[in-house]
Amino acid sequence: MGINDALALSTPQGLGACVLRADRTVWCWGGDSNGGATGTTPGRPYPIPSLTDVRALAPRAPCVTRMNGEVWCWSGLVGDGTNRGVMAATRVNF
């Protein structure tokens, strides 16, 4: 599967790569020993569940800003002081 509608590219450190697509969803591929950004096979793009209406990707972290200003992260970075390996995106509370 090729992605030909990418608006932005992010390379979260050690977690592969992610793109923001024209439909405002986020797709990632690659990964670390725990599956990294997607929990799937490296090289196969996969949508991050529940991420729609995304405004921007963080350049070096598995996080996004949504159109309403909320920050969402996945792959363990959920802002609660733990590294839980959360594959589904979770809203970060500041």
Disulfide bonds with the S-S distance in Angstrom:
Cys18-Cys28 2.00
Cys63-Cys73 1.99
